[in-house]
Amino acid sequence: MGQKIHPNGFRVGITRDWNSRWYATKKEFGKFLLEDHKVRQFIKEEYYFAAIPKIEIERRGEELIILVHTARPGVLIGRKGAKVDKLKSDIEGLTGRQVTLNVHEITRPELDAQLVAENVAEQLKKRSSFRRTMKKAMELTMDRGALGVRIRCSGRLGGAEIARTEDQLRGSIPLQTLDADVDYGFAEANCNFGKIGVKCWVFKGPIAGRARGLSSGARMAGTRPGGGQGRGDRDRGRGAQGGR
């Protein structure tokens, strides 16, 4: 009881895909992993204001295929693709590999938990009221069609001497349901009086029939693929009839 798991890691391989997709031998695995981390860190630092929540990386021989998700593709691409060409050459210099760079636009950034968390953190850097900022971000997310949103801020909120945690919730966040499309994001606000951590959960709705080949309704009812009763249903039936 009381154990916690990362919401994205909980769903990887079931309803969520890996951010890095490649195969490596035991000798090369550490080198590739560190290379992926450096690429992501470089892109986030150089183009932070392009609103980039996710960077996917694939490898094909010596070729590095990078898919950048962004809410502001114009900031990342630049005039006539000048910025994206510079970014490509910088990554090639960083890794020493041939790079293919693709840009994917996020049409509804208000429903991306990472972007919501970064937006709240950016407002906290500018000394905005944390309660007002959290409330405004949640209202905007709910207006865009989310079924639930939760934001948690931790640290010296408002410059207080003692660090504390403030939590606000709208709607529902079913964290233990693998059928639920729950997005998670984390960001940090580097304020003058210390760091404030911002966590965000966004519930977008159920994912029907993607995990284990079962429909959402069948799994929640506790039935098996063949349509028969589960063990718990049989036991409850025995109890109703008097049992043994």
Rosetta blueprint (number, residue, H / E / L):
1 M L
2 G L
3 Q L
4 K L
5 I L
6 H L
7 P H
8 N H
9 G H
10 F H
11 R H
12 V E
13 G L
14 I L
15 T L
16 R E
17 D L
18 W L
19 N L
20 S E
21 R E
22 W L
23 Y L
24 A L
25 T L
26 K H
27 K H
28 E H
29 F H
30 G H
31 K H
32 F H
33 L H
34 L H
35 E H
36 D H
37 H H
38 K H
39 V H
40 R H
41 Q H
42 F H
43 I H
44 K H
45 E H
46 E H
47 Y L
48 Y H
49 F H
50 A H
51 A L
52 I L
53 P L
54 K E
55 I E
56 E E
57 I E
58 E E
59 R E
60 R E
61 G L
62 E L
63 E E
64 L E
65 I E
66 I E
67 L E
68 V E
69 H E
70 T E
71 A L
72 R L
73 P H
74 G H
75 V H
76 L H
77 I H
78 G L
79 R H
80 K H
81 G H
82 A H
83 K H
84 V H
85 D H
86 K H
87 L H
88 K H
89 S H
90 D H
91 I H
92 E H
93 G H
94 L H
95 T H
96 G L
97 R L
98 Q E
99 V E
100 T E
101 L E
102 N E
103 V E
104 H E
105 E E
106 I L
107 T L
108 R L
109 P H
110 E H
111 L H
112 D L
113 A H
114 Q H
115 L H
116 V H
117 A H
118 E H
119 N H
120 V H
121 A H
122 E H
123 Q H
124 L H
125 K H
126 K L
127 R L
128 S L
129 S L
130 F H
131 R H
132 R H
133 T H
134 M H
135 K H
136 K H
137 A H
138 M H
139 E H
140 L H
141 T H
142 M H
143 D H
144 R L
145 G L
146 A L
147 L L
148 G E
149 V E
150 R E
151 I E
152 R E
153 C E
154 S E
155 G E
156 R L
157 L H
158 G H
159 G H
160 A L
161 E L
162 I L
163 A L
164 R E
165 T E
166 E E
167 D E
168 Q E
169 L E
170 R E
171 G E
172 S L
173 I L
174 P L
175 L L
176 Q L
177 T L
178 L L
179 D L
180 A E
181 D E
182 V E
183 D E
184 Y E
185 G E
186 F E
187 A E
188 E E
189 A E
190 N E
191 C E
192 N L
193 F L
194 G E
195 K E
196 I E
197 G E
198 V E
199 K E
200 C E
201 W E
202 V E
203 F E
204 K E
205 G E
206 P E
207 I L
208 A L
209 G L
210 R L
211 A L
212 R L
213 G L
214 L L
215 S L
216 S H
217 G H
218 A H
219 R H
220 M H
221 A H
222 G L
223 T L
224 R L
225 P L
226 G L
227 G L
228 G L
229 Q L
230 G L
231 R H
232 G H
233 D H
234 R H
235 D H
236 R H
237 G H
238 R H
239 G H
240 A H
241 Q L
242 G L
243 G L
244 R L
